[in-house]
């Protein structure tokens, strides 16, 4: 079966669509914890591997600011807003997070220290939309396109659904479930088979 990757121009369009959406920069942390619920099979006593998460989904270049994160609620974001430095723990370590942080409205720090443990609050997807997305849904096709910009997809005919189903599997969502439907908006892109190119 052939493998496909997204064309860079498509990824670029999706990146800017995310920048224009009112997504708080701490949504990255929530998405990491959501992924852990599937990996660990529970919503409490979760590890929070934010360094590995950023390396996998947001690393674009070498240097002091390797991570390009398209989440900001600034109306006219600058490069410094979108580029994040490699000291992710400066944002997500228990010693760095303030109790007033939007992430703390969605998640709970259950155990402090180097081996911290976290839990996601009841109906966390509703809380995430309220506190991390300004009450709006997240454009899921654009989000998946950006996160998977360096991934290849084994399929006979790629489409926007290829991305959405890959996202659901990677982050442990049921596409037909209430959490997914509440937090994410589909049909937000013009992605078709022509948006991909075959991977050699």
N, C-alpha and C positions, 0 to 999 in steps of 0.2 A: 504494500500500500504506500502511495507517495506521501511525502512530508512537505508541509507548507509553513512559511513564516509570513508575518505581516510586512507589507511594504513600509519603509521608513516614513513616507509622506502620510500614510494613514495613522501611524503612531503619533506623529506630530500633531495632526488635527485632533486626535483624541486627547492628547496631553493638554492642549489649550481649552478643550471643552471641560476638562476637569478643573483647570485653573479658574474658569469662569463660574463654576458651581460653588455654592457656599459650604465647602467642606473644610472643617477645622483640621489643622495640621496634625492634631493628636488622633485623628481617625486611623492613622497608620498603626498606632498602638492597639486600638480596639480590634483592628483586623487581625493583628498578630494573635491576640488573645482568643478571638473567634476561631482561628485556625487551630489553636491549642485545644479547644474543646473537643474537636474531632479527633485529634491525635491522642489525647489523654482520656477521651470518653466520659468527660464530666465538665461541669461548669464552675467547680471550685477546686482549690489546691492546684491551680494551674501554674506552670512555669511560664516565664516571660522572656523568650529568647530574642529580644529586639535587635541585637547586633546581627545575628544570622539572618533575621527577617529583612533587615535593611540591605544586607549584602545581596540577598537573593532577588529582591524586587525593585530596589531603588538605586543601586550602584550604577553609575554611568561612566565615571572617570576616576583616575588616580588623583591623589593630592589631599589637601586638608578638608575640602568640601566635595566628597565623592558622590553624594546622594542628591538626586534631583527628584523632589517630592511635589507633585502638582496639587497639593491641598493647602489652600489658604483662603481666609475670609477677607483678605485685603482687596479693596476695589481696584487698585492699580499696583499689583505686586511687583517688587523689584527682584533682580536676580538673587539678592541676598535673602529674600523671603523664600525663594523656591529651592535654593541650594542649601543642603544641610551638611554640617561638618561630621567628621567620623566619630566624634564623641557622643554617640547616641545615648549613652548612660547619663549625660548631662541633662537629658530631657526625661528619660523614663526610669532612671534608678529611683528607688523609694526615697532616698535622701533628697532628690531633686524635685519630686512631684509635690505640688501644693494640694491641700485638701479642697481648695476652691477650683481646682482644675476641672475642665469639662469631662476629662477621662474619668475622674473620680465620681462623677454622677452616674457613670455607666458600669464601672468596675469597683471592686473593693480590694484593698491591700490586706490580705489575711495574715501574712507572715512577713515581717520586715527582715532586713539583712541581705547578705550577698546571695543567699539561696531563697529569695523571696517567693511567696506564693500569692496568687491572685484568684479572685472569683468574679464572674460576671453576674450582675444583678438580675433579678427577675424581670422578664420582658426587656432584656437589655437592648434588643433591636429597636424597640420603641424609644428607649432612652437615648440610643445612639442617634437616631434621626432628629430627636428634639435638641440634644445638647451638642452634637458634633456636626450636624448638617443643617442647622437653622430651620428645622422642620421640613426640609425638602428631601426628595428621594435622590439617590446617587445614580448617575448615568452608568449603568452596569457594563454596557458594551464598550464604552470608552475606558472605564476602569480596567476591565479585563485586557483590553488591547494594550494599555500602557504597562500593566504588571507583567504581561506575557510577551513583551516586545522582543525578548531574546529566546523565546521558547519556539519549538517547532511542533506542529500538529499533524498527526498521522490520520489522514482521512481521504476519501475519494473526492469530496467536494466541500471545501471549507466555506464557512459562512459566519455571520454574527453569532449564530447559535453555537458554533464550535467554541467560540470564546466564552460564552455564557455558561455552557455546560462544563468547560474546563475550570472556570472560576468556581462553580458550585462544588465540583469534586475537590478542588484544591483547598477550599475554605469551609468545606463541610456544611453546605446548605442544601436544602431540598428546594428545587426550583419551584415546585408547586406549593411550598409551605408558606405559612403566614409571615415568618421572619423575613424571608427573601422578598415576598411581595410588598411588605411594608417599607423595607429599607431601600430597595433598588427599583429603578425604572428601566424597562427594556424599550427597544425601538429608538434609542437616542442617537444612533449613528446611521451612516449610509454604507456600512460594511457589507460587502458581497464577496463572491468568489474572486472577483477582480481585485479585491483589496489584498490578496495574498500572492506570493510568488513561490514557486517550488524550491524546496531546500535541497541543495546538492550535497 
